[in-house]
Amino acid sequence: MKKVMVVEDDRAVLDLLGIVLSDAGYKTVLLPRSEDIPQKVAAEKPDLVLLDILIEPKHGMEVLASLTEMQSYPPVILISAAVKGVREMGQIAKALGCFDFIEKPFDVTDLLSRVRSALKKSGRSVAA
C-alpha cells in the first residue's frame, strides 16, 4: 500500500483528502502544520507528499526547498487556494523540484489522477 503524506492547515480539506486518499487505497499521514517536515518524511517514508503552500509555521515553498535538499525525497504536489500570484508560484515551485501544482478548489478525480501520475513518473508503483 502506497503512503501519501498530506500537510494542510485547513482541517476540513485535510480530513477530505484523508478520506479521498484512503478510499482510493492509499495509506495516509495527515499533518496540520509544516514543522519538521523533512524529519517526518525521513521517518514516515511516504511515497508522495501533498503540501499546502500557505501553511504555518513554514511556508510551503520553504518546506519544498528543504525537501529537495534531501538525498532522496518523494514527489511533492503543492496545493493552494486561488489567490493573486498562485499560478506564478506554481511555476516557480515546479522549477524548484515540485512534481505538480493543484489549485483549490480541486476536482477529486483530477487530484487522484495527478497522484497516480506522480507515483508512476517517480518510479513508484501506481498501485495503492
C-alpha positions in Angstrom: 0.0 0.0 0.0 1.4 3.4 -1.0 1.7 6.1 1.6 0.7 9.7 1.0 1.7 12.4 3.5 -0.8 15.4 3.5 0.4 18.7 5.0 -2.6 21.0 5.2 -3.8 23.5 7.8 -7.4 23.7 6.8 -8.9 20.8 8.9 -11.8 20.3 6.5 -9.5 20.0 3.5 -7.1 17.7 5.5 -10.0 15.4 6.5 -11.4 15.4 3.0 -8.0 14.5 1.5 -7.6 11.8 4.1 -10.9 10.2 3.2 -10.4 10.5 -0.6 -7.0 9.0 -0.5 -7.9 6.2 2.0 -10.9 5.3 -0.2 -8.6 5.2 -3.2 -6.4 2.6 -1.4 -3.6 4.8 -0.1 -2.3 4.9 3.5 -2.3 8.5 4.7 -0.2 10.5 7.2 -2.2 13.7 7.9 -0.3 16.7 9.3 -2.0 20.1 10.1 1.3 22.0 10.4 4.5 22.3 8.4 7.1 22.0 11.2 9.9 19.4 10.9 8.6 18.0 7.6 12.0 16.7 6.3 12.4 14.8 9.6 8.8 13.4 9.3 9.4 12.5 5.7 12.6 10.6 6.7 10.7 8.8 9.5 7.5 8.0 7.6 9.0 7.4 4.2 5.9 8.5 2.2 5.7 7.7 -1.5 4.2 11.2 -2.1 3.7 14.5 -0.3 0.7 16.8 -0.8 1.7 20.1 0.6 -0.3 23.3 1.1 1.6 26.4 0.2 0.1 28.8 2.6 0.7 27.0 5.9 2.4 27.7 9.2 4.9 27.8 10.7 7.0 27.3 7.5 5.7 28.4 4.1 5.2 25.5 1.7 7.9 26.9 -0.6 10.4 26.7 2.3 9.3 23.2 3.1 9.7 22.2 -0.6 13.2 23.7 -0.7 14.1 21.7 2.4 12.8 18.5 0.9 14.6 18.9 -2.3 17.9 19.3 -0.3 17.4 15.7 1.0 19.4 13.0 -0.8 16.2 11.2 -1.7 12.7 12.7 -1.4 9.3 11.7 -2.6 7.5 13.6 -5.3 5.7 16.7 -4.0 2.4 18.1 -5.2 1.7 21.6 -3.9 -1.8 22.7 -3.3 -3.1 26.2 -2.7 -6.2 28.4 -2.9 -6.6 30.6 -5.9 -5.0 33.9 -4.8 -3.1 36.5 -6.7 0.1 35.1 -8.0 -0.7 31.5 -7.2 -0.1 30.3 -10.8 3.3 32.0 -10.9 4.1 30.4 -7.5 3.2 27.0 -9.1 5.6 27.7 -11.9 8.4 28.6 -9.5 7.6 25.5 -7.4 8.0 23.2 -10.4 11.3 24.9 -11.3 12.4 24.1 -7.7 11.6 20.4 -7.9 7.9 20.2 -7.2 6.2 17.5 -9.3 2.9 19.2 -9.8 0.7 22.1 -8.6 -3.1 22.0 -7.9 -5.3 25.0 -7.2 -8.1 24.9 -4.7 -10.9 24.2 -5.1 -9.8 21.0 -6.8 -11.6 18.2 -8.5 -11.1 14.9 -6.6 -10.9 12.8 -9.8 -8.2 15.1 -11.1 -6.3 15.1 -7.8 -6.3 11.3 -7.8 -5.1 11.2 -11.4 -2.2 13.5 -10.5 -1.3 11.4 -7.5 -1.2 8.3 -9.7 0.9 10.2 -12.3 3.4 11.4 -9.7 3.8 7.9 -8.4 4.2 6.4 -11.9 6.7 9.0 -13.1 8.7 8.8 -9.9 9.2 5.1 -10.5 7.0 4.3 -7.5 4.2 1.8 -8.2 0.8 3.4 -9.1 -0.9 0.5 -7.3 -2.3 1.7 -4.0 
